[in-house]
């Protein structure tokens, strides 16, 4: 499945256009490698996503084309969340 679609279906990011934008700005990596929106993801992959001042690391548990809001959280497991200090 495409990265941008996974982020939307899993509800890690609410809209696919926003998921594409975040990925294309270099804020998402798959297994330690920077990813584009069109990158393929599979179960077992580790995603690092930077949301503003927060870095979220999740492991993909399963891939589903369609999921209910209540079940979206079962598609991934949060490994850690880290607050980033962006002092310049």
C-alpha positions in Angstrom: 0.0 0.0 0.0 1.2 3.5 -0.7 2.5 5.5 2.3 0.0 8.4 1.9 -2.9 6.0 1.7 -1.8 4.0 4.8 -1.4 7.2 6.8 -5.0 8.2 5.9 -6.6 4.8 6.3 -4.9 4.2 9.7 -6.0 7.7 10.7 -2.4 8.7 11.7 -3.1 11.7 9.4 -6.7 12.7 8.7 -6.5 13.6 5.0 -4.5 11.9 2.2 -3.5 15.3 0.7 -2.0 16.3 4.1 -0.3 12.8 4.3 1.2 13.4 0.9 2.4 16.9 1.8 4.1 15.6 5.1 5.8 12.8 3.3 7.0 14.9 0.4 8.5 17.4 2.8 10.8 14.6 4.2 9.0 14.2 7.5 8.4 10.5 7.2 10.8 7.6 7.1 10.3 3.9 6.6 12.8 1.7 8.4 15.2 4.6 8.7 15.1 5.7 5.1 13.4 8.9 4.0 10.1 8.1 2.2 7.9 9.7 -0.4 4.1 9.6 -0.5 4.3 6.9 -3.2 6.6 4.6 -1.2 5.2 1.2 -0.5 4.6 0.1 3.1 4.0 -3.4 4.5 3.3 -5.1 7.8 6.4 -5.0 10.0 7.7 -1.7 8.7 8.6 1.0 11.2 7.5 4.5 10.4 8.9 7.7 11.9 6.6 10.7 11.4 7.5 14.2 12.5 4.4 16.3 13.5 5.6 19.8 14.3 7.4 19.4 17.6 6.7 15.7 18.0 8.3 12.6 16.5 6.1 9.5 16.5 7.5 6.0 15.8 5.0 3.3 14.9 5.3 -0.3 13.7 2.8 -1.4 11.1 0.8 -4.4 12.3 -1.4 -5.0 9.3 -2.5 -3.4 6.0 -6.2 -2.9 5.3 -7.7 -1.1 2.3 -10.7 0.1 4.3 -11.1 0.3 8.0 -13.7 1.7 10.5 -12.6 4.5 12.7 -12.7 2.3 15.8 -10.4 -0.3 14.2 -7.9 2.1 12.7 -5.6 1.9 15.8 -5.2 -1.8 15.3 -3.3 -1.2 12.1 -0.2 0.0 13.9 1.5 0.0 17.3 3.1 3.1 18.8 6.7 2.4 19.8 7.5 5.8 21.1 6.6 9.5 21.0 9.3 12.1 21.5 9.0 15.8 21.9 11.4 17.7 19.7 13.0 20.9 20.8 13.6 23.0 17.6 15.7 25.7 19.2 17.4 27.8 16.5 
